[in-house]
Structures are given as structure tokens and as C-alpha cells.
Amino acid sequence: MIDQIVEIGKIGKPEGILGFIRLDIDLMYEKSVLKSPYLFLYLDGLPVPFKILEVKNDKNLQVKLDDIDSPEKVSEFTHTVIGLHEKHILGTRKIGVKGIEKYVGYKVIVQNEYIGTIKEINMFPAQIMATVFHENGKEFYLPLVDEWILAVLPEQKKLEMNLPEGLLDVI
């Protein structure tokens, strides 16, 4: 269960007198928070679920959580790391958000042909992109789309993919 919780940011400051919490999160997770029934607060290093009672998305994202009902209570959690269950993260792929850095150094194989090595993983709104270093010396972005990934082979540090026609024409 712990490995299924994705860290999305931190608790910000209290908002108003009713116990609303301003969230300090990446914009890519805002829609996920709006749809999620729970927000996980990392207490003593472990994710603890809190039911989301209400969400406001005015000039910044604010949530009201069960059992946190005053600005003083919110202040106790300021800067606490927060997360969502991976099944409530919208727009992620099976390669996963948590631990994606482990794919740095993987060789990308397309139709049994080596096309390059992953140099870096980047998170864009609703898309995970790999920066791939091609053997011709060029770098290019490669979307890590679930449907394109055929196999992840950790013992060989390979990522086998089936890419759409023409995608590699840019390199």
C-alpha cells in the first residue's frame, strides 16, 4: 500500500477560520485532488489517509479534511508531505510516477533495434517524457505512453517499445 501512494507536494498555510488547507502542489495534480476521496499526510514517515470533505479551487487549491477543523490544527501540519493513491492520479501511465528515476540509464529498444539510452525523465502535465540520448549524438523527447511499452526488463536495463509510425523521424 505504501508504494501505491504518490507524493504530490506539501501542506501549505491555513486558509480562513474553518480549517481549510492551502495545498502546495504541482499543477499537474490539481484535477486529481478534485476527484480523489482521500489525501494522505505523511506522519512519522507513513502515509495516513484523511477523507476530503470539500475542495475549493479559487486562486489556489484548498481542501477541508476530516478531523482538521481549525487554523490551529492546520498549522500543526504545515509543510507536511502529502500524497494521493496512484489510482486517483489522473493521466499517469503504468510505468508509474513513483520511482520513475530508476529508468534513467535504460536502453530503449524498438522492433529489436537499440535507439538510445534514457538520460533523464521529465514530468509534464499529464505526460511522462524520457530524454533519450541517441547513438548519433542527438537527444530527443520520447513520451512514455502505456500503450507503447511492450516490456520493462529491469535485469537487462531495457525498455521495449512499439512506437507510432514516423515518431523517430525527428532524430
C-alpha positions in Angstrom: 0.0 0.0 0.0 2.8 2.5 0.9 4.4 2.1 -2.5 1.0 3.0 -4.1 1.0 6.5 -2.6 2.5 9.2 -4.8 3.9 12.2 -3.1 2.4 15.3 -4.7 3.5 18.2 -2.5 3.1 19.7 0.9 0.6 21.2 3.2 0.6 25.0 2.9 -0.8 27.5 5.4 -4.3 27.6 6.9 -6.9 29.3 4.8 -9.7 31.1 6.6 -11.2 30.1 10.0 -12.9 26.9 9.1 -9.8 24.7 8.8 -9.3 24.8 5.1 -5.8 24.0 4.0 -3.9 25.6 1.1 -2.0 23.0 -0.8 1.5 23.5 -2.2 1.4 21.0 -5.1 2.4 20.8 -8.8 -0.4 22.0 -11.1 -0.5 18.6 -12.8 -2.1 17.1 -9.6 -4.9 19.7 -9.1 -7.5 17.7 -11.1 -6.5 14.5 -9.3 -7.1 16.2 -5.9 -10.5 17.4 -7.1 -11.5 13.8 -7.9 -9.9 12.0 -5.0 -11.8 10.9 -1.9 -8.7 10.9 0.3 -5.5 12.9 0.8 -2.6 11.1 2.5 -0.5 13.0 5.1 2.9 11.6 5.9 3.0 11.4 9.6 6.1 9.8 11.2 7.1 8.7 7.7 4.0 6.8 6.9 1.0 7.9 4.7 -2.2 8.4 6.8 -5.4 8.8 4.9 -7.7 11.8 5.6 -11.1 12.0 4.0 -11.5 15.1 1.8 -14.7 16.8 2.8 -14.6 19.8 0.5 -12.3 21.3 -2.2 -12.1 25.0 -3.3 -10.2 26.0 -6.3 -10.3 29.8 -6.3 -7.0 31.5 -6.7 -5.3 28.5 -5.1 -6.3 24.9 -4.3 -7.7 24.4 -0.8 -9.1 21.3 0.9 -11.1 20.7 4.0 -10.1 17.3 5.6 -11.9 15.2 8.2 -10.7 15.8 11.7 -8.8 19.0 10.8 -11.3 21.8 11.7 -9.4 24.9 12.7 -6.5 27.1 11.6 -4.5 26.0 14.7 -4.9 22.3 13.7 -3.9 23.1 10.1 -0.8 24.9 11.4 0.3 21.6 13.1 0.6 20.0 9.7 2.2 22.9 7.8 5.0 21.6 5.4 3.8 18.0 5.9 4.3 15.9 2.8 1.1 14.9 1.1 0.2 12.2 -1.4 -2.6 10.5 -3.4 -3.2 6.9 -4.1 -1.8 6.2 -7.5 -5.3 5.0 -8.7 -6.6 8.6 -8.1 -3.8 10.3 -10.1 -5.2 11.3 -13.5 -3.2 10.9 -16.6 -0.5 8.6 -15.3 0.8 5.6 -17.1 1.7 2.1 -16.0 5.4 2.9 -15.9 4.4 4.8 -12.8 5.2 8.2 -11.4 6.8 6.9 -8.2 10.3 5.8 -8.8 10.5 6.8 -12.4 14.1 7.9 -12.0 15.0 4.2 -11.9 14.5 4.1 -15.7 17.4 6.5 -16.2 20.2 4.5 -18.0 17.7 2.1 -19.6 18.2 1.2 -23.2 15.2 1.9 -25.4 14.6 -0.9 -27.9 12.1 -0.6 -30.8 11.5 -3.6 -33.1 14.6 -5.3 -31.7 16.7 -2.2 -32.5 18.6 0.0 -30.0 17.5 3.6 -30.5 19.1 5.2 -27.4 19.6 5.4 -23.7 17.3 7.3 -21.3 19.3 10.2 -19.9 16.6 11.8 -17.9 12.9 11.5 -17.0 10.7 14.6 -17.1 7.2 15.2 -15.8 5.0 17.3 -17.9 1.3 17.9 -17.2 -0.4 14.6 -17.8 2.7 13.1 -19.6 5.9 11.4 -18.5 8.7 12.1 -21.0 12.1 10.5 -21.3 15.1 12.4 -22.7 16.8 9.8 -24.8 20.4 10.1 -26.0 20.6 8.6 -29.5 23.8 6.9 -30.7 24.1 9.6 -33.4 24.7 12.1 -30.6 21.3 13.8 -30.7 18.9 14.0 -27.8 15.1 13.8 -28.1 12.0 13.5 -26.0 10.1 10.2 -26.0 6.7 10.0 -24.4 6.4 7.1 -22.1 2.9 6.1 -23.1 1.4 2.9 -21.5 0.2 1.5 -24.9 3.6 1.9 -26.4 5.5 0.0 -23.7 5.8 -3.7 -24.5 8.1 -4.8 -21.7 10.2 -3.4 -18.9 13.3 -5.6 -18.3 15.0 -4.3 -15.2 17.7 -7.1 -15.1 18.8 -6.0 -18.6 18.0 -2.3 -18.1 15.9 -2.3 -21.2 12.6 -0.8 -22.2 11.0 -2.4 -25.2 8.6 -0.2 -27.0 6.3 -0.2 -30.1 6.2 3.4 -31.4 3.8 5.0 -33.8 5.0 5.3 -37.4 7.1 8.4 -38.0 7.8 9.2 -34.4 11.5 8.5 -34.7 11.8 10.5 -38.0 12.8 13.6 -35.9 16.1 12.1 -34.9 
